[in-house]
């Protein structure tokens, strides 16, 4: 079964070559390796150049990082993103995260960083990978206010109401291999053509191979076979990210 890991962090693996070899042996045909800091963005691009047509980079400054950057630090990191965007399949992960900030100015920096990267992606007609921990409603509303269309909500954990609003706008959702009542409800709400599988390895799952386990959750929620869940989510990922494998 050929599946795609639509969100992982290959930069965090000490032996990328063996991680990729193991993923391929399990049936993984592509991974989207996502940046979140300047250093991770550099590493994602380097990895993608070493493993072309398998590791596809997306780069961005995540909100939990942006909230503590000075304007000068953010601009330097953002300039790198703009200079290398043509090498990427998406801009991300970017967005809002209300779990970590303790000060209003941190949230303000999250919003300004989000706006700058979002507007750049829209200008360049690049897809967006969105992080929205404990800020799902605000992130979706912000995206809609900017008329964003090519959006994937990574590890979305918002309410069914917010999910429906995002789905109506055509936003996609990555499904991690994490069982919960909340995720079961979300998967029952979201159309199959808007679902992707992810591992978020090594932070959530251990390796990109674990993205296949997310298909089990989708299959159970949709009443289809695991094979069909893998088939449809892989097709969704190819179409969204423009992958030609």
Phi, psi and omega in degrees: 000119184267110182244166179236133174268106187276000176196113173208180183229080182297338180296342183269000179263129182294330179236086185296321183299315181289327177296316179292319178299318179294320179296315179299320181293338180269356178110001179288128183252352178191151173227144170261111181263120192257132174274164181206339172234168178299317181296319178294321178299315178300316182293319179300318179293321179295317180296318181295328178287332178279333182231066183295152179063018172221308178262113182250125186272145164228137187234146180183173175250115183290154182299323181292343175268314183301330185296340182247010179267143172288162177306322180291319179295316179297316183299321179297315179294322180292323177299321177297316179300312181298323182288337185243007184299329182293344179271359190247159178266350180192166171256125181160167008269137180230171177143219181228147178215110182262009179283320189266325185298143175240355182228148180300322182296332176292317177295321177300319179292325175300314181296317182293322177295316178301311182299315182297313182289322178297311182296324177296314180298319179295320179298319182270002180057044178257144176296161182238137173248118192249131173259131186215041183298121181057021179217032185299313182298313182295320181294315180296316179297322179295317179297316180294324180294337178263004181060036176289143182235315183271084189230136167240129178266106183283130176050044182296132181227028180278188182282159175303326179298314179292321179299318179298318179298317179293319180296322178298331178276356179088011178292146175263166183224130172275143179250117177276163179278058182233115181278135174195158177297322179300314181292323177300317179295317180296316181295329178288335182274325190273129178300148183300327182287358178248012184252142175231162175253143177219160173253328190052031179288148001268012184285323180251290172275172184276321183218165176303333179302333183290350177299332179297331180293333177296329178296331177296321179293319179295316180300316181295320182289328184262354181067037178236173179285157176298323179300317179291322178299317179293317181300311185289321180292326177294319178296320178298317181295317179300316182291315184294312184271355181068041183276131176242093188265000000 
